[in-house]
């Protein structure tokens, strides 16, 4: 039964969401972490929590989610840094592209981005792929066999694949946050995420790229193209804008890096990318096929824990892509230090999101939402997708969209099956990708990298990400019909 107190709590939640949007987007430009912490405390006070309960909610919420996700994210950032710095990702991409004919290039580019996107953030993955996109696009333009912009033709599948993996497939931090918050099965979520991701990438990537490329006259700045194709082929800058601005520095190091990249075997590079995902999937297979008393089951359970799997992948990459290649310990240590700096802000946002989620639970707001949603018979997949979409669009942060939507829906997911919970994770992640516009860093990275106008970036990047979002939801809904 919906009481007056229930509606008061729901109004409090609505006010909290509006406050988050205003604080992050107003002239104050609050950092999302500060905004989440401030709003969480105000919500706790308005909801009637005692001062002792508020302090406990902050510590429990922030500490709990950082314990679950923070260390895994740190190892993932270091793994991505090693892959980019060693040229491993570049080797994977070029090995895939070199086997492609001109008409199949967009499909191979999607495949390269799909593999590279497993351990990397969207922005970093795109910067890693820029040299390849530019060089192959120049080859296409010189052949004269392609109409329209070859840059758009090749960038579209790369953006689609990177965005899909970033939002819908663990071990990326966003989906991993939802997995932990909703208590979903990690291996099940990976499998379902991949099933949803493949057709999504096809539709929003090569297919849309073929349609939109002839309609956009995009031509990146020649000096920028020369920096990426004539200098280093991978970027390891922590910030996208710094990566673009420091092309001269990277060019001066091009010969040194090129020699390193040529020494990375493709098989070894692929192994470094796939180790964490394979360990997590093996854990799921063990849960499905082995008894609880099996010694092998216990080993697979341990190795497949996200923090252990990511740590194992990092150690493997550290050895085969770092020390074994003769990279100096000092250079390796500095690269790893820089990688941690690059995710510090994300870690804080995750901590703030954990606090917000805990306050929603402790104040009773979560149960109030559950009560209203149950009475209205709302589809949780659509509700989760819509909440994440609106929060991500209005705050400019996909992470905020995921953590807030997860916290709101956690009480309603307690009685869902393992597959249904994993589908909810995918739906929330898909929602966080859509409507990626001017308040998202990725939008500006794409716009400036390819020399697009605002309208061109909207028709390409924003449209691609929104197509990924909608297709991801539709795939989740389709699978839910059969489970």
Secondary structure, 3 states (H helix, E strand, C coil): CCCHHHHHHHHHHHHHHHHHHHHHHCCCCCCHHHHHHHHHHHHHHHCCCCHHHHHHHHHHHHHHHHHHHHHHHHHHHHHHHHHHHHCHHHHHHHHHHCCCCCCCHHHHHHHHHHHHCCCCCHHHHHHHHHHHHHHHHHHHHHHCCCCCCHHHHHHHHHHHHHHHHHHHCCCCHHHHHHHHHHCCCHHHHHHHHHHHHHHHHHHHHHHHHHHHHCCCCCCCCHHHHHHHHHCCCCCCCCCHHHHHHCHHHHHHCHHHHHHHHHCCCHHHHHHHHHHHHHHHHHHHHHHHHCCCCCHHHHHHHHHHCHHHHHHHHHHHHHHHHHHHHCCCHHHHHHHHHHHHHHHHHHHHHHHHHHHHHHHHHHHCHHHHHHHHHHHHCCCHHHHHHHHHHHHHHHHCCHHHHHHHHHHHHHHHHCCCCHHHHHHHHHHHHHHHHCCCCCCCHHHHHHHHHCCCCHHHHHHHHHHHHHHHHHHHHHHHHHHHHCC
